[in-house]
Amino acid sequence: MFARWRIRSGDGTVAVTLPDDFEARLDASTGDGRISLGLPLTVEGTLSHQHVRGTLNGGGETLAIHTGDGAIRLERG
């Protein structure tokens, strides 16, 4: 990932499959849903079911995932 990525959904679940060695800063939030992580994440700040910030594999560019109404799932691929 060489630049910031933004994934948005107004109404629906977002599922993202990433390789084990993917490096990024994660900023994920949902208005009405839950966030589940299938990858190791170093958390920054407060962890909640609806907002997560942290780093994957030491960090890198920002991967921003936001949904207004739906779950967010990060999985290994």
C-alpha positions, 0 to 999 in steps of 0.5 A, spaced: 500 500 500 503 506 497 497 511 499 491 512 503 486 507 502 478 509 504 473 504 504 466 507 505 459 504 506 453 508 508 448 501 509 452 495 509 457 490 512 464 491 509 469 485 509 476 486 507 481 480 506 488 482 507 495 478 507 498 476 513 504 481 512 500 487 510 502 493 513 498 499 515 495 504 520 488 502 521 482 507 522 475 503 522 468 505 525 461 503 524 455 507 526 451 501 528 454 495 527 461 491 530 468 490 528 471 484 528 479 483 527 482 476 524 489 479 524 493 481 530 493 489 531 497 493 536 491 498 538 492 505 539 487 509 544 481 506 546 478 500 543 470 499 542 466 495 538 464 501 534 471 504 533 478 501 532 485 505 531 491 501 531 497 498 526 498 492 522 505 489 522 508 495 525 504 500 521 504 504 514 499 508 510 492 509 513 487 504 511 480 507 513 474 503 513 467 506 515 460 504 515 454 508 517 450 501 518 453 495 518 459 490 521 466 491 519 470 484 518 478 484 517 480 477 515 487 473 513 487 471 506 
